């Protein structure tokens, strides 16, 4: 998995919690191989895992899942675009996504 594949995966119309959990695992596994996009994949994995953990065992409407996926899709797209632009743009996008993610990770 890389940012291109992650973005393509996020274009799915319908996904469930198990799909989101699997996406997080695939991103984590791909990030284990050192590469330029590893940090982005870890952040995407953490965002997906945090969502599934937060809502585990609770009935969640498809609207909530769709809203989450739309946000994650935008974040992945921004990271992918920045990665193709320059190292500085990619680092800036990583920092912005990490800053956005940080409050959600603190419980």
N, C-alpha and C positions, 0 to 999 in steps of 0.2 A: 504494500500500500504506500502511496505517496500522496501529495496534495491533490494531484490531478485525479487519482482514483477515489480519494476521499470526497472530493467535490462531486464526482459522478455518482458515488454511492448516496450522497445526500439529496440527489435529485429524485429519488424514489418517491412515488406518490403516497404509498401507505407503508408504514412500519410500525412494529410493536416494540414493547420494552425489550424483549429478547433480541430483536434486531439491533436496537440501539446499544445494548450491552455487548453484542458481538462486534459491532462497529468499534466500540471503545477498545476491545481486546485486539482487534486487527490493527488499530492505530498504535497501540502500545507495542505489539510485536514488531511492527515495521520500524518503530522508533529505536528499537534495540540495536539495529544496524546503524552504526554511526553514519550520519549523512547530514546534508545541509538542512533538510526539512524535519529532522528528528524532533526538535523542540516544538515545532508547530503540531506535529502528530501527537506528541505527549499532551499538549494543551487541549487539542480536540478530544483526545481520549478522556482526559479529566473532566471536561465539560459534559461529555456524554455520560460518563460514569456518575457524576454528581447528580445529574437529572434522574437517572434510573434509581439511584440510592434514595434520593429525596422522596420519590413517589412510589417506592416499592411497597406492595401490599395495600395500596390505596387505589380506588377506582378513579381513573383519570380519563377525561373526555378526549376524543380524538382532536378536538380543537386545541387543547393544551399541548398535545404531542406535535400537532402540525405547527403551532406557533414556535415551539422549541426548535423544530427542524428548520423552520424558515430562518430563525436567528443564527443557528449553527451553519446553515448554508451560506448566509451572508458573510459570516466570519471566515469560513473556509475559502470562499471566493476572494475575500480581501487578502488573505494570506497567500493564496495562489497567485493573484495578480501582482502583489508586492514581490513575491519570490522571483517572478519573471522580469521585474523592472530593474532592481538593483539590490545589492547587499544591504545598503543603507535603508532602502524602503522596506525590505523584508524584516530587518531588525526593528524598525519603527512599528511595523504591523504586529510583530511578535510581542513587543512591549505593550502596545495598545490592547491586544487580546488578553495578555496576562493580567493587565490592570483591571480589565473588565471582569475577568474570571476570578480574581482574588477575593472579592467580597462574597461570592457565591460559595467559595471553598471554606470559608470560616463559619463555623456553626456555633 
